[in-house]
Amino acid sequence: MNALKQQRAIELPDWGLGVSFAPDGDCFAVSCRSGGVVVVDSSTYSIREGFKGKDSSVDDMCAAFSSDGSLLVSAIVPDHLSSWHVKTGEPDRPFVQDGAISAALFTQDNKHLLTVGAGAQFQVCVWDVA
């Protein structure tokens, strides 16, 4: 079996902690240790824009696009998610969870957001975002 070979390397502002492709494949989001998310163009591999939450001194653990690509969320240590409208860059609503969030995923119909983390007990949270 042939080993995979790296095709490109993209310079990031800090350590990348999570990555997610937009549903149309046009771009992908990388959550960064320094706080915030950068969006990278899939064809040119250049950074299009960055999204920063209220506190840019904390780690963004993961990023997820809604299934229609209109929203982007990132899980921020210790206990909340930031969300933005992708086209405008405007913040959406905040989400607060009891404990760290390590992963997030929208349902196909965009009615719910699932988060995985550790609060008082290990849990999956289901958020109504419709």
C-alpha positions, 0 to 999 in steps of 0.5 A: 500500500502506498503512503499518502503524500502531503500536497500542500501546507497552509500557514495558520496564525496559530496551532490548528485544533479542528477543521471542517469543510463547507457543504459545497466544498468551496472552503474549509474552516480551521479553529485555532489555539489563539482563539478564532476561526480562519476560513480557507479557500479550497481552490487557492488555499489562501485564507479568506477571512477570520472570525473572532469571538468575544475572548480571543485568548482562549482555544477554539477547539472545533468548527462546524458549518451548517448543512446549508453553509450559512452558519459557522460555529466554533467551540471555545474553551471552556464552555461556549460556542460562537456562531457567525453568518458566513456571508456577512461575518456578523455574529449569530447567537451564543450557546453556553454549555456546562463544561468543555466542548470538543466537537459540534455538528449540525443535523442535515435539516439545520434544526439542531446542533449537536455538541460533545463535551464534558460537564458534570458528566460526559454528554452529548447536547442537542440544541434547537437552532431552528 
